[in-house]
Amino acid sequence: MRALQSDGAAVVHRDERAEGFVLLSPQFKQRWRFVTAHMGNLHAVLDLAKVADTLLFVLDPLDGWDSTGDYYLSCLFAQGLPSYALAVLGVPDLPQKKQADAKKKLGKAIEKRFPDAKLFPLNTEQESLLLLRHLAAQKQRHLAFRDRRAYLLAHNAEFVPSRDSDLVGNLKVSGYVRGWTLNVNSLVHIVGHGDFQMSQVDAPPDPFTLNPRVAKGQQKKGQDMEIQVSICPHSQQSASVLMQPRKQQPLQSEVIPDPMEGEQTWPTEEELKDAEGSLKKRRKVLKVPKGTSNYQAAWIVDDGEDGSEEEEEDDNMEDEDLMEEASQVVESSEEEELAEEECETMTIAESARDDLYDEKVDEDEEQMLEKYRQERLDQMFPDEVDTPRNLPARVRFQKYRGLKSFRTSPWDPKENLPRDYARIFQFQDFSRTRKHVFRQLEKEETEGAMVGWYVTLHICSVPISVMESFRQGMPMVLFSLLPHEQKMSVLNFVVRRHLGNSDTVKAKEELIFHCGFRRFRASPLYSQHSSADKHKLEHFLRPDAALVATVYAPIAFPPASVLLFKQRSNGMHDLIATGSLLSVDPDRIIIKRLVLSGHPFKIFSKTAVVRYMFFNREDVLWFKPVELRTKWGRRGHITEPLGTHGHMKCHFDGQLKSQDTVLLNLYKRVFPKWTYDPHVPEPVPWARNEQQLFMQELEME
């Protein structure tokens, strides 16, 4: 604090709760409020960076910053870094021989993170004055999620309990308006606590004005100049009421579903005639075998396939001989698979085993081995599953369907929606709504508290936990919401794995989202990022590509940054991925692919007998319309079943190889789970886990 005092500035207020102070500078005609961010609390650092005009990084003279500081810098850069300045203290206190080495080391560290930054020493009053001059003339950097929103860092707060309960009441928050004009009719979001309505906005006297008066007899030679706060003309009176709500935005975040809304009515005669006319236009004549249904006939391609005599001779094969040979092969293959599973072991070095002997393991060894085997199988055979023996495949995979082409086959986005979709808000054109909201804000002159005014907000129905957090020293940050931003919908984020984290992140695993000015918990789905109509589901957050994370969350207008954290069992929050908000689109189709595999048993010129894909005749007939493919690029379809044990005759566009594998693709649309939770637990101080890094290296070996 003393390092920043100079002839043109003086400390006029100390905030012991937040360990901060206020500087008035008559020379630069500016006012600064300095708030210290505790490095032990990640939420406090990120919240203060959301509303800060300038971040002042005070570096260590020897190392600059440690691993914890480097981790916090990664989070700040991903969230969006406002204007900043770098300062260092204590370089002259080092021995003369180490000062040059310390300056070189600091220069190299700064060049990596801040290539264009200037380092300001804070050892004399003249150097402090140079830093204040730099802060006064510095150009403010642009942050996307702060555009067109008013925000405020609470300076004082008072909680007034309601008549019904002491746990909920009205909260009076005082501070300076920043960013945009604050309107009492809009909703306000308290970061980490939720959305609320305002009942009133007051205009109290400004406690820190830029017209100080020097008290007589106070200024002496060799002493710091003390500045008394000037009194505004209306300061003797109580705070005047600035605004009261007229047409306030509602707090409704979900749609109340009507159970009768989906009730269907019988079509009219005109609609039936139109449907019959459209069917007549689309009809075409095909020659199909007896007993073929309309659905099966739709998959028959009228290509005039050429059959050979060798293929026709195959029709006369006896089913009993086929099934006897098939049963023998199945029994031998099952015995080999059981023997391989029983003989599989994993060994590690004795030194590593001795070091890890006394460590606590969360999961048993058997569960760890099973998890490791499953991950290896998923990597070697993506999306492939085994057809169950005790359950018909047509029952097990009844929610799946076949597609002629994943890219071009139609899929209705309004078909078979879950019940959670009745609770969300949907827009006919979200991008047009976003442009309209922004255009209205720019055209209309918003009535309210202007930027720089000191105001007091009366916020309704606030839980007492908000005040308790403020009393404990946590910063209270408020953002005004744009229209529709309190409503729930389906948000899509483009994310990329953080380079410093190698943890395995599965789909539907709960993560902590820092989206713009919000933070919440949700379980995302991951899919490929492309411009197609349908997007393939990804089971893991892969580090080598940009994926789209889809969750249920309150609407936010892009652009907005997003940070994904994973909470460990010890309470630490690890940065998993970073990215930005892509869109708010419930119609984005995420498709899960499932692959059934079979093996050629008898191969002819263009036909083959395939087994192990199904185990009964009815399943073969059920999946007969679905197109087949092989790992070596062949295409084909099921001709007919052979016997009663799931063998089937298939026709392909070329001769198969004996080592080829026949695949059948099935698809199903998936939706995220409603796991949105606005309450995020406070993280413990972050520290690099060297033991965990050693475990990961050991598994890789």
URZIFEN-V225633 format. One record per helix or strand. SS is the DSSP state (hx for helix, st for strand). FROM is the first residue (numbers start at 1). TO is the last residue. If there is no record, write none. Layout:
SS_FROM_TO, SS_FROM_TO
This chain:
hx_2_4, st_6_6, st_9_15, st_20_25, st_30_34, hx_42_51, st_54_60, st_64_64, hx_67_79, st_83_88, hx_96_113, st_119_121, hx_125_137, hx_144_146, st_151_153, st_156_161, st_168_176, st_178_178, st_182_182, st_188_190, st_194_196, st_198_203, st_213_213, st_228_228, st_240_243, hx_269_282, hx_294_297, hx_309_316, hx_319_343, hx_350_355, hx_365_380, st_384_385, hx_393_396, st_401_401, hx_419_422, hx_430_443, st_449_449, st_454_463, hx_464_471, st_477_480, st_488_497, st_506_506, st_510_515, st_518_523, st_525_528, st_534_538, st_540_540, st_547_554, st_561_567, st_573_584, st_589_603, st_607_611, hx_617_622, st_628_630, st_635_642, st_647_652, st_661_670, st_677_677, hx_690_700
